[in-house]
Amino acid sequence: MNRHKFLIQVLIWTIFIGSTACLNNKGEKSLTDKSIDDSSSPASQPTNSAVTDSLNQQNDKLKNFYTQAIAEFIKAAYNKDKTAFDTLYFIKHVYGKPDDFPDIDLPETIEKTQIRLIDPEIGQKMGAERKSLVYVNLMGWIDNDKAEFIFVIFKNGGEHQYDYYINFDTKPLTNYLELDKIEFENYLHLEKQKPKRITIYADGKYVGDK
């Protein structure tokens, strides 16, 4: 997968990367991009309460989608090999690029796991001091009828651990995502070869190599 190969190359050079929000497959801006543009462009600042309410609703929906994706990741990690997290750190980088972290605040706790958003510089320092910390690079593509999230997990001062690919069907008139499929790639103890991707959730239940 060319896109995945490119992402891994970037991750190797940067180690700690934040969540991304990319364009959808139809060439239009995704919900993530629209939310960022609306909140950052001076020409598009709210001029009345109706516009403000619309932006708030859009951000709430985006927050719900990311929260649900993180919840499914935490549950999948536990179902896969009983991995339980105390705290997950998401690197929030804002460089004026399309892959910036969306302008949302995540809940402090998801699935009994503490969630923290931190700047890349702080993440690098913390990773060097506390190698037990788990860092997540979360990438999201949200379209009108589907959503895809990739969780790239780092530990031990920035060592690439494994990836989770979580696909959803979206419900356009609600803030709900319906889980479709979860796939897993293990990068531990690998050098150059690409790991085998396994399906661990399909047809409404957990399957595959547990």
N, C-alpha and C positions, 0 to 999 in steps of 0.2 A: 504494500500500500504506500504509494508515493507520499501522500500527505503525512502518514505516520513516520516514514523515514525522515522526512524533513523536520518534523517536530522533535524527534529524538536527537538529530544533529544539533538543533538549537539548544536543547536541554543540556547536552554534553558541555557546550561552551558556557552556558549561563548558570547551570546547576539549579538555581532557584528562580522559578518563573511563576508569574501569577496566572490567574484565571483569564481565559480569552473568550471573546465573543465575536464570531465570524459571520460573514455574509451567508445568506441562505442559498439553496441550490438554484433558485429561480433568478438569481442576479439582483434581487431586491434586498433592502436592508432588513436584517432580522429584528426581532423584538428587542434584542440586546442593543444593537447599533442605534435603533431609533431612540431608545431611552437615553443613551449617552449623548447623542446629537442634540436632543431636545433640552437636556439639562446643561450643556456646555456652550452652546452657540448663543451669543448675545442677541442675535436677531430673533431667536426663538424663545426668549424668556417669557414666562407667563405674563399676560396682560390683564387677565381677569380671573375670577374664581373658577369659572368653568374650565379654563385651560389648566389651571393648577390642579383641579380635581382629576382631570384626564391624565396628567403626568403622574400624579400620585397613584392612580389606579394601574397605570402601566408598570410603574416600579414595583408595586405590590405584587402584580402578576409575575414579574421577572423574579422577584425574591421568592415567591412560592415555588416556582419551577426549580430554581437552584437549591432551595431547601429540600424539596422532594428528591432531587437527584442525589444530594449528599446522604439523605436518609437511606436511600436504596443502596448506595455504596457501602455504608456502614453495615447494613444487614447482609449484603452479599459477602463482605469480608469475613463476617462471623460464620455464615453458612459454609463458606469455602473451606476454612481451616481453623475456625474458632478464634480468629483474630479479633481482639477487642481493644478499642482505643480509649485512652483517658482524655487526650486532647489532640485535635487535628489543627494544624497551622496551614492557612491558605495565604500564599503570597499575593498581596494586592499591589500590583504595579500600574502606575498611571503615567504614561509617557507620550500621550497624544497620538497613540497608534490604534488601529482597528482592533488589536488584541488586548486592549486595556481591560482591567477588571471592571465589570459594570458598576454603575453608580447605585449600589444597593448595600444595605447592612444585613448581614446574616444573623439569625438567632444565636444567642450565646450558647445554647445547648440544642443539639439535635440527636435523637436516639440515645439519650443519656451520655453523649460525648460532648465535651466542651469544644466550641468552635472559635478560632481566633483568626482575625485578618491582620497581617503585619506587612510592613514595607520590605522590599527585597534586601536592603542593606541590613535591617535588623535580623532578617531571616538568616543571612550569611553569618552574622556574628553569633547568633544563637545556635546555629548548626555546628559551628566550630567548637563551641563551648559545651554543648549538650548533644551528643551524637544519638541519644535515644529518641530525640524529637522526630516526629513524623511530619513531613512537609508534602503538600499536595499541589500539583499544577493541574488546575481544573479548566478544561476547554469545553465550551458549549456552543452548539449550533441549534437555533430554535427557528422552526419554520411554521407555516400555517397548519400543517397536519402532522408534523413529526418533530422530534427533538433528539439530539445525540449529545452525550457528555462523555468526555474521556478524562479519567482520573489517573494521573501519573504520580506515582508515590516515590518519595525519597526518604532516606534515613542514613544514619552513620555518616553525618557530615556532608551529605549530598549524593550518596550512592543511590543509583536508580534501582528500585526494588521490583516493582511490578506495575502493570496497567490494568485498569478496568474500563471496558467499553459498555456504556449503558444507553440503550435506545428506548424511546418512548413514542407513543402515539399521543398527539395533543388533542385537547378538546377546546376548539376555538372560542366557545361561548362561556368557558369556565376557566378557573385557575388550576385545573387538574391535568396531570399527565398520567397516562395509562402505560404501565411498564410492559415493554415488548420483549426485550432480549438483553442479556448481560453476557459479555465475553471477557476472558482473562488471559493476560500474557505475563509470564514470570521471567524477569531479567536477572535474577540472582545467579551467581556463579557462571554467567555466560560471558564469552569474550566477543567474538565477531558474529556468530550465527544468530539469526532471528529466532526468538522463541516461538513455540507452537501456540496458537491461539485456541483456547477451548471455550465452548459454550457452557456456562454454568446455570443459566436461567433461560427457559423457553417454555412456551405452552402453559404458562401460569404456574410453573413449579421449578425448583432448583434441580439441575441435572448435571451430568458431566463428571469430571474427575474431581472428587472432593478429597 
